[in-house]
Amino acid sequence: MKVLKILSLVMLSQLPFQVAAQENVQLVRLAKLVIDSAQLDAYNTFLKEEIEVSVRVEPGVLTLYAVAEKNRPTHITILEIYASKAAYEAHIKTPHFLKYKNGTQAMVKALELIETTPLIPDMKIK
């Protein structure tokens, strides 16, 4: 019984380190959107501004890389890489993100956020 108690205490003492390690793990996901074709140019203007400002002023935003499918330009995928979950949570509260989100809400016909697990987490995007 004493061994179990000691083991429990050791495991509990490691919890803050495990939580801290998880908080510093990059958050990587794909945002897949379908945009109203009549509003595609306006959407792309909002998107370009939001990405440029985010990458320039937010150290926790490591990558926001948007692509449109060649044969379906209204289908957009954004690779999002944040330094941590906290960096992502800070990002979605910024004025430039809120401007994008509120300004494009009626333009977005579908949105799917896909959480991912990086296969090579130490890989740097240049």
C-alpha positions as CSV (number, residue, x, y, z in Angstrom):
1,M,0.0,0.0,0.0
2,K,2.9,2.4,0.8
3,V,4.4,1.7,-2.6
4,L,1.2,2.7,-4.3
5,K,0.9,5.9,-2.3
6,I,4.5,6.8,-3.2
7,L,3.9,5.9,-6.8
8,S,0.7,8.1,-6.9
9,L,2.6,11.0,-5.4
10,V,5.4,10.7,-8.0
11,M,2.9,10.6,-10.8
12,L,1.0,13.6,-9.4
13,S,4.2,15.5,-9.1
14,Q,4.9,15.0,-12.8
15,L,1.5,16.4,-13.8
16,P,2.5,20.1,-13.9
17,F,5.4,19.2,-16.2
18,Q,3.2,17.1,-18.5
19,V,0.6,20.0,-18.7
20,A,3.3,22.5,-19.4
21,A,4.8,20.3,-22.1
22,Q,1.4,19.9,-23.8
23,E,0.9,23.7,-23.7
24,N,4.1,24.2,-25.6
25,V,3.3,21.7,-28.3
26,Q,2.5,23.2,-31.7
27,L,-1.1,23.3,-32.8
28,V,-1.3,22.3,-36.5
29,R,-4.5,21.9,-38.4
30,L,-6.1,22.4,-41.8
31,A,-9.0,24.7,-42.3
32,K,-11.1,23.6,-45.3
33,L,-13.5,26.2,-46.6
34,V,-16.0,26.6,-49.4
35,I,-16.7,30.2,-50.4
36,D,-19.7,31.7,-52.2
37,S,-18.5,32.1,-55.7
38,A,-20.1,35.6,-56.1
39,Q,-18.0,36.8,-53.1
40,L,-14.7,35.0,-53.8
41,D,-12.7,38.2,-54.6
42,A,-13.9,39.9,-51.5
43,Y,-13.2,36.9,-49.4
44,N,-9.6,36.6,-50.8
45,T,-9.0,40.3,-49.9
46,F,-10.1,39.7,-46.3
47,L,-8.0,36.5,-46.2
48,K,-4.8,38.1,-47.6
49,E,-5.0,40.9,-45.1
50,E,-5.6,38.6,-42.1
51,I,-2.8,36.3,-42.9
52,E,-0.3,39.0,-43.7
53,V,-1.0,40.8,-40.4
54,S,-1.1,37.7,-38.3
55,V,2.2,36.3,-39.5
56,R,3.8,39.8,-39.2
57,V,2.7,40.8,-35.7
58,E,2.0,37.6,-33.8
59,P,5.1,35.6,-32.8
60,G,2.9,32.6,-32.0
61,V,1.5,32.4,-35.5
62,L,4.2,30.3,-37.3
63,T,2.4,29.6,-40.6
64,L,-0.9,30.5,-42.3
65,Y,-0.6,29.2,-45.8
66,A,-3.7,29.3,-48.0
67,V,-4.3,27.5,-51.3
68,A,-7.3,27.2,-53.6
69,E,-8.0,24.1,-55.7
70,K,-7.3,24.7,-59.4
71,N,-10.5,23.3,-60.7
72,R,-12.6,24.6,-57.8
73,P,-11.2,28.0,-56.8
74,T,-14.0,28.4,-54.2
75,H,-12.5,25.4,-52.2
76,I,-9.8,26.8,-50.0
77,T,-7.5,25.0,-47.6
78,I,-5.4,26.8,-45.0
79,L,-2.5,25.2,-43.3
80,E,-2.4,26.7,-39.8
81,I,0.7,26.3,-37.5
82,Y,0.7,27.9,-34.1
83,A,3.5,27.8,-31.5
84,S,1.0,26.5,-28.9
85,K,-2.7,26.2,-28.1
86,A,-2.3,29.4,-26.1
87,A,-0.9,31.2,-29.2
88,Y,-4.0,30.0,-31.2
89,E,-6.3,31.2,-28.5
90,A,-4.6,34.6,-28.4
91,H,-4.8,34.7,-32.3
92,I,-8.6,34.3,-32.4
93,K,-9.1,37.3,-30.1
94,T,-7.0,39.7,-32.1
95,P,-8.7,42.6,-33.9
96,H,-7.4,41.5,-37.3
97,F,-8.7,38.0,-36.9
98,L,-12.1,39.2,-35.7
99,K,-12.3,41.6,-38.7
100,Y,-11.7,38.6,-41.0
101,K,-14.1,36.3,-39.2
102,N,-16.9,38.8,-38.9
103,G,-16.3,40.2,-42.4
104,T,-16.4,36.8,-44.2
105,Q,-19.0,35.0,-42.1
106,A,-21.7,35.4,-44.8
107,M,-19.2,34.4,-47.6
108,V,-18.3,31.0,-46.1
109,K,-20.7,28.3,-47.2
110,A,-18.8,25.5,-45.4
111,L,-16.0,25.3,-42.9
112,E,-14.2,22.2,-41.6
113,L,-11.4,22.4,-39.1
114,I,-9.2,19.3,-39.2
115,E,-6.9,18.7,-36.2
116,T,-3.6,17.0,-37.3
117,T,-0.6,15.3,-35.8
118,P,2.6,16.5,-37.5
119,L,4.6,13.5,-38.8
120,I,7.9,15.4,-38.6
121,P,7.2,17.9,-35.8
122,D,10.8,19.4,-35.8
123,M,10.6,20.2,-39.5
124,K,10.8,24.0,-40.1
125,I,8.9,25.7,-42.9
126,K,11.1,28.3,-44.6
